[in-house]
Amino acid sequence: MAFAFVDDSGSGGDSPYYVLAGYSADKSTWESFWADWQGVLDLSPKLNYFKMSEAESLKGQFLNFTRSDRDARLAKFIDVILNHDLFEASVAIKDVDYREVLYPVLDRGHASPYYCAFIGMATALSGRYRHSGSDEIVHFIFDTQGAMEDKMLRLYDTFRGDFRHWKLGSVEYRSDKDVLPLQAADLIAWQTRRFLCSTEGTRDEIKRLHSVRPPFRSILKRTDVKDAADAIRENIPRLKQQYGEDRVDDLLASIARRNQREGIIAT
């Protein structure tokens, strides 16, 4: 049995990229990882949890750290990741592509790049086992997403039903403050987005993270985003059969009114 832990970065709306990233491994590897990560949290001064944005800004759990102390502690967390056989994957989508191509076909309840990246991560992290011929079933744990969670679970059930041979496991949402592997996912999601967005060059942290095992990294092309938008349009007849023509037509009309109100032209 394998588990994948995934977190997001760039959801504030002010980032050129939105990223989902995380790690997958078997159960015994995560058990060992958990103990080692907790050991680094327990070093003095003790941290209740790790969050990369707080480490970077020296706020929250890192409020009283100097930069050198922060760097030393971060290096120890990276050591824990490198000392375990974790498979890294990330999926990124450009905000401009999402806004111009995908957003115009999404209703208000699903208007987030998260939905597109979610399917990409489930595909990538399960692919490690699928392509190796392993019969491992991969269970996914994502960081909490509030109101989106129930919608994502319904989307995932449909996706898993369409790809039964992929042996996709369950999905659940947990807090990264409580589930330690999600803190590693937070670290790599933040670092990946920083790498994609910054002009400062590749940071030493991400160089170290990739010094042992190369990651799977997917940056969705504009054509990929267009394919997703086209798939949504092509699915309209199926939705009408499932939910009724009047309901779907009302939804499409509300999307059109929103686009007109916001000056959006679907491409």
Steps between C-alpha positions, in 0.01 A plus 500: 500500500633841401408850612544834326494831687429818302487874580446811290677833459391817325134504594508864611433623147818708477733233358588440133474126567275273702671182621401168652791288618575213731652161561394135483651199675397173659356481849818388676701783345249757624507351850877545513473846345242608759732418790797676341302814408362518853857478629593814305188680624598413857846658476546814708325733451213257446261550209136395520496457122698600190372741237735626230343845473556555873859380470562736209347804672630416850146522632267258677698201623824667383434837663802496730740330259796671340549437129794273567302302759212472255730379224651239730159366603376499140806300400409235758147471363645456153731230638194308618347515152823388335551215748175332397393353169240761410377555145444871431251639253364846424246647261499872423260713301563856384251742646465682167408174321254408769337844493479530123420142398359292786328747730249614233345150480487435876204574722553699818506190719789345306693813397844403625816365332504244782256272319720471192823451696333245730440253219856553377642414842286190541621385158868576568529356849317180416702474180814412693344166588287454190790534258730278705253213489434518874156405628516761778182697558579866568297688762512879487507747789460865401527806719164641605314704237184609680189516283676341201551165671159343437509612138844355451397168653210478254731587211752241615235229524408567136866506396576176685197333343625595153846353571430192710813324373719768660428357848446842650426496872309732727532877541478685829574851621704570811675799655870544428544616859411149619617267224878519475543374140276787389762734645756352262247550219461863612879543483534369145185675375632836624850436368368392158281807464789723610722334241244561225420859597829645616785650301750432778607168352473152645523503878743274680209333681335377182837399354555279804148358485565386143861391548408137572183430301367706209138610544207467268412858410216598268433858394170492315527654156235734371393222264453270802278758668305542176453123483354509851264782403396311185436186708266699723308625197482150351362367830196731490269244328592243764426750777163578345414132502609468862357820647239610247515752217336785689744481791807488277368775272445722806857433609639583156297820495640604839856439372427712192361783716807486724732512201313795354502680833875447541583575136622146434514354151542124493785387273 
